């Protein structure tokens, strides 16, 4: 489903869960990056990814604190 949404319009930021029904958040982050969007992967399963995959995009481990999420988003989009 996320793949279909990425094709509908440009996005500035994409938040993707690490485990999706039809793939991984890393794959979605790769697609978002290819389209010029920033991507953040949120996962409780970081160990299921290869180190090289995790290094391609910023990620947060679940459970995520709201302040941590907001800070990371601000850093990605350059907001203060």
C-alpha positions, 0 to 999 in steps of 0.5 A: 500500500505504501508503494502505491501512495508514493506514486501518487504525489511528491512527499517531503517526509516519509515515516515507515514502519520497519515491518510491513505486510508487503515488504519492509520500511527500508524498501519504502525508505529507499523508494522515498529517497529515490523520489527526493523525500526524506525517510525515517524508519521506525521499528522494533525489529532492527536486528532483522535488518542487515547493518548496511540496510540500517545505515542507509536511512535514519531509524528509531527503535520502538517504543518511540518517545514523542519528543524523540520523534519530533526532534528527529523529524525536525532534524530531517526537514530542517525545521527549528 
